[in-house]
Amino acid sequence: MGRADGSSTPQLPLGAEGDSGTTPAVSDSTSGTAPAKPASRAGRDLPAAIAVGSGLGGLVIVILLFAPTAWLAVVAAAIAIATWEVTKRLREADVSVPRVPLLLGGQAIIWLGWPYGTTGVLGAFAGTVVVTMLWRLFDRGLAAQPHNYLRDTAVAVFTAAWLPLLASFATLMVLEDQGAARVFCLMLVCVASDIGGYAAGVLFGKHTMAPAISPKKSWEGFGGSLVACVAVGILTVTFLLDGPWWVGAVLGVVLVFTATAGDLIESQVKRELGIKDMGTLLPGHGGIMDRLDSILPSAFVTWLILTAFI
C-alpha cells in the first residue's frame, strides 16, 4: 500500500540504482534477443500487481465476512514474514538485530491482545524490548564485548514498534463490536489512498513531494489520495458502522497523511539500506513489508478514531 504517487519503489542512492522499469529495453540486433516487455509508467509490473492485489483483497474480504477471528492469524503470519524480510535486509547491511526475539515477541504482541486487550499488547511489547536488549548483550557470550550494541538494539526496538506493535491495533479492532466492519474501514481507505494516488500521480504528477526520499511521489498523487480517502472514509463509516459522516471525513483526511508517511518511512529505510524492495514474495509489489508500509501507522490511527467516536 501507500504508493500515493503511482510508483512502486523509490529510486536508490547514486550508484545503487537498479532498472526502474520505466524505459523499455533495446533488443540486441546481433544476438536476436527479443525486446523486454516495458513496465508501466509507474515503474511496476501492473498486471501482476493487480492480480496479486486482487487476490489479497479477496482473501481479506472472505476472512472478515466468514471468520473474523481468523484475522489474527492472518496478521500474525504477515508480521512474521515482514519481520523476517526486514531483519534479513538489516543483517545484509551489517546491522545485527536479534531475529529470534523479534519473531517470537512479535507473535506475543499480536496474540496477547486477544485475551488481554491493550494491556496484553503493551506488556508483550515491553517484554520483547527487554529480551531483545539482553539477547544482543550476550549473543557472543559473557566474555565478549558487544559490537555496535547501542545501534543494533535501537534498530531492534524500532522494528518491534514499527511492525508488530502497530499491527496489533488492526487485530484489536476486529475483537470489538462491529470488528470486521472497523477493519474494512481501515483496509478500504488505505486501498483508496493507493488507487487514488496511483491514478492521479500517473496522469497528472509533476511536482515532487519529497524528492530526497521518494523522487517519484508527487503532490498531485497526494491530492488524488486525499479525495479518494475522504470519499471512501465517509462511505465506509456511514454504511458499515452507521456512524456520522464527519467521522468518515476525519478518518479519510488523517489516513491519507499516515498512509503517505508510512510509505515515506519505508522508502527512507530502503534508501539507507540501498535496496529496491524489502522482499520478492509478491510479484509486482515486492515483499509483504512493501504492502504493509502504509497500513501499519494507519491501523493505530483508525483504531484511535473509531474507538473515540464510534
QUIPETA-V423498 format. One record per backbone hydrogen bond with DSSP energy under -0.5 kcal/mol. NH is the residue of the N-H (numbers start at 1). CO is the residue of the C=O. E is the energy in kcal/mol with one decimal. If there is no record, write none. Layout:
nh = {NH/NH}
co = {CO/CO}
e = {E/E}
//
This chain:
nh = {4/6/8/16/20/29/32/33/39/40/43/46/49/50/51/52/53/54/55/56/57/58/59/60/61/62/63/64/65/66/67/70/71/72/74/75/76/77/78/79/80/81/82/83/84/85/86/87/88/89/90/91/92/93/94/95/96/97/99/102/103/104/105/106/107/108/109/110/111/112/113/114/115/116/117/119/120/121/122/123/124/125/126/127/128/129/130/131/132/133/134/135/136/137/138/139/141/152/153/154/155/156/157/158/159/160/161/162/163/165/166/167/168/169/169/170/171/172/173/174/175/175/176/179/182/183/184/185/186/187/188/189/190/191/192/193/194/195/196/197/198/199/200/201/202/203/204/205/205/208/209/210/210/213/214/217/219/222/223/224/225/226/227/228/229/230/231/232/233/234/235/236/237/238/239/240/241/241/243/247/248/249/250/251/252/253/254/255/256/257/257/258/259/260/261/262/263/264/265/266/267/268/269/270/271/272/273/274/274/275/282/283/285/286/291/292/293/296/297/298/299/300/301/302/303/304/305/306/307/308/309/310}
co = {2/3/42/13/18/27/28/28/21/44/40/44/45/46/47/48/49/50/51/52/53/54/55/56/57/58/59/60/61/62/63/67/68/69/70/71/72/73/74/75/76/77/78/79/80/81/82/83/84/85/86/87/88/89/91/90/94/95/97/98/99/100/101/102/103/104/105/106/107/108/110/111/111/112/113/116/116/117/118/119/120/121/122/123/124/125/126/127/128/129/130/131/132/133/134/135/138/148/149/150/151/152/153/154/155/156/157/158/159/160/161/163/164/165/166/167/167/168/169/170/171/172/173/176/178/179/180/181/182/183/184/185/186/187/188/189/190/191/192/193/194/195/196/197/198/199/200/200/201/206/217/214/217/210/210/214/207/218/219/220/221/222/223/224/225/226/227/228/229/230/231/232/233/234/235/236/236/237/237/244/244/245/246/247/248/249/250/251/252/253/254/254/255/256/257/258/259/260/261/262/263/264/265/266/267/268/269/270/271/270/286/281/282/282/288/288/289/292/293/294/295/296/297/298/299/300/301/302/303/304/305/306}
e = {-1.8/-1.7/-0.8/-3.0/-0.7/-0.9/-2.1/-0.9/-0.8/-1.8/-2.0/-1.4/-2.6/-2.7/-2.3/-2.6/-2.5/-2.6/-2.1/-2.5/-2.5/-2.5/-2.0/-2.2/-2.3/-2.4/-2.3/-2.5/-2.0/-2.4/-2.3/-1.5/-1.6/-1.6/-1.9/-2.7/-2.7/-2.4/-2.5/-2.6/-2.0/-2.2/-2.7/-2.7/-2.0/-2.5/-2.7/-2.7/-2.2/-2.2/-2.5/-2.5/-2.0/-1.1/-1.8/-2.6/-0.7/-1.9/-0.7/-1.1/-2.6/-2.7/-2.6/-1.9/-1.5/-2.0/-2.5/-1.8/-2.8/-2.4/-0.7/-1.5/-0.6/-1.6/-1.3/-1.0/-0.7/-1.9/-2.8/-2.3/-2.4/-2.3/-2.5/-2.3/-2.3/-2.2/-2.2/-2.6/-2.5/-2.3/-2.2/-3.0/-2.3/-1.5/-1.9/-0.5/-1.7/-2.4/-2.6/-2.0/-2.3/-2.1/-2.5/-2.2/-2.4/-2.3/-2.1/-2.9/-2.4/-2.0/-1.2/-2.3/-1.8/-0.5/-1.1/-1.5/-0.9/-2.3/-1.5/-0.8/-0.8/-0.6/-1.6/-1.4/-2.0/-2.1/-2.2/-2.0/-1.7/-2.8/-3.0/-1.9/-2.0/-2.4/-2.3/-2.1/-1.9/-2.9/-2.9/-2.0/-2.3/-2.7/-2.2/-2.5/-2.5/-2.3/-2.8/-0.7/-1.2/-0.7/-3.0/-0.6/-0.5/-1.7/-2.9/-1.9/-2.8/-1.8/-2.3/-2.0/-2.2/-2.3/-2.3/-2.2/-2.9/-2.3/-2.1/-2.6/-2.8/-2.4/-2.0/-2.9/-2.2/-2.0/-2.5/-2.4/-0.9/-0.7/-2.6/-1.0/-1.1/-1.9/-2.6/-2.8/-2.5/-2.4/-2.7/-2.6/-1.5/-0.9/-0.5/-2.2/-3.0/-1.5/-2.6/-2.7/-1.9/-2.3/-2.6/-2.0/-2.2/-2.5/-2.2/-2.8/-2.3/-2.5/-1.8/-1.0/-0.5/-2.2/-3.1/-0.7/-2.1/-2.7/-1.6/-1.0/-1.0/-2.3/-0.6/-1.0/-2.2/-1.1/-1.8/-2.7/-2.4/-2.4/-2.7/-2.7/-2.1/-1.8/-2.1/-2.1}
//
